[in-house]
Amino acid sequence: MVRVPDDLRWLFWDVDPAELDPEAHANYILPRILEHGGLADVRWAVDRYGLDRIHRFLRDVGHP
């Protein structure tokens, strides 16, 4: 399983980051990175998910 990189683990203080699957939990991971992450964190998200998927997330899911 692909895992969240160690330098992003600080964003997921309320869960065990080892249990996060970037694909299955994208709707949980993306808002954390976009709201609290720095530039390097957002770059990881863009590399991992691509701009099209991030745009779809913002349009269709958004943030609670």
ABEGO torsion letter per residue (X at the ends): XBBBBAAAAAABAABBAAABBAAAAAAAAAAAAAAABBAAAAAAAAAAAEAAAAAAAAAAAEBX
